[in-house]
Amino acid sequence: MPRSTILLKSYSSPSSTLANIPILRVIGDNKGPRLSIVAATNGTQYTGTQACLELYKCIDASTLRGELNLIPCANPAGFDNRERYRVPLNDDFEGEPNLNRIFPGDFQKSTPRKLAKSLFDFLVESSDFLVDIHGGDIFEEIIPCALYTLVASRNAKSKLAETDGESIKLAHSTGMNWIIEGLCDYTKRGRLNVEATFKGIPSIGIETSSSGLLTASNFNDCYDAIHNIMSEINMLEHRERAEQVKSQFVITELKPVRAHFGGLLRTTKHAGDLIKEDDNLGYLLDLNGEVKETFDVPKKLEGVLVEQRTNPVIYSGDIVFEIGTYR
């Protein structure tokens, strides 16, 4: 059958109910690569979920080359409980973890890590390429972008360097204007696309939408990006892009701006705005209406506003903006 649903067993609940994760599979009539698309590893990011459902409904198996595996909701407990980052299940008395920080998981450890291991093993077994879709969480505005992380050592002839090169091509093939390049260090480990790249699977992330919203515009950006990827890896006939991309920029460094005080945040810019030194990004008010802190772009820095907080309630130490420098 060209279309099928696989129920991936992950863990059992205290009531002995088995938690299954639906995987929607489309097998093309012609041979080709295996692409896996994962959505909702964070429970309040919905654009990828809708994109998976639409792809499953609309992809024509008679013209598809290869196999498409779609996971509309990788974190069912987080999705059900509207948890913005976490799996709302205890991780061995260490709190409730972010699923996208504990891959590849471990069957011998806590329930969230069993979930991560089930997903990761399936994806490694079933994928030649992997796309992890995120959607701007409920407290943030983020620039639509594709992301990749370089995992190879400086030995340019290594197998992982080849995988890095394929991930770079995958990110650029999305047609998105902004690409974020990351270098792997300990802070990146545990992320799905990073751990999959270490396994030799070219992998990227996609960010579309903001503030937990599911809008037609952001959905279309995501859907078009996936179609462009599928054309690039010869799963679909090449097609003209929905909108010609005039240029692509690669963000090579992210600089966070933190609050020194708590208060009510008011912003003056939007994600995607180009900014330069001394530009004002916003300010914090106390509950007397007095300005406690202003946020200006540091000296000798210019770039693009990649992300900003949209929930105005700020604690001291919170990251309120991230500025990207690009080439």
Sequence and secondary structure as in RCSB ss.txt:
>XXXX:A:sequence
MPRSTILLKSYSSPSSTLANIPILRVIGDNKGPRLSIVAATNGTQYTGTQACLELYKCIDASTLRGELNLIPCAN
PAGFDNRERYRVPLNDDFEGEPNLNRIFPGDFQKSTPRKLAKSLFDFLVESSDFLVDIHGGDIFEEIIPCALYTL
VASRNAKSKLAETDGESIKLAHSTGMNWIIEGLCDYTKRGRLNVEATFKGIPSIGIETSSSGLLTASNFNDCYDA
IHNIMSEINMLEHRERAEQVKSQFVITELKPVRAHFGGLLRTTKHAGDLIKEDDNLGYLLDLNGEVKETFDVPKK
LEGVLVEQRTNPVIYSGDIVFEIGTYR
>XXXX:A:secstr
  EEEEEEEEEE TT  EEEEEEEEEE SEEEEEEEEEE SSTT  HHHHHHHHHHHH  TTT EEEEEEES S 
HHHHHTT SSB SS STTS   BGGGSTT  TTS HHHHHHHHHHHHHHHH SEEEEEE   TTEEE  EEEEEE
   S TTSHHHHHHHHHHHHHHHT  SEEEEEE  TTTTT HHHHHHHTT  EEEEE  STT   HHHHHHHHHH
HHHHHHHTTSS     SS     EEEEEEEEEE SS EEEEE   TT EE TT EEEEEE TTS EEEEEE  TT
  EEEEEEE S EE TT EEEEEEEE 
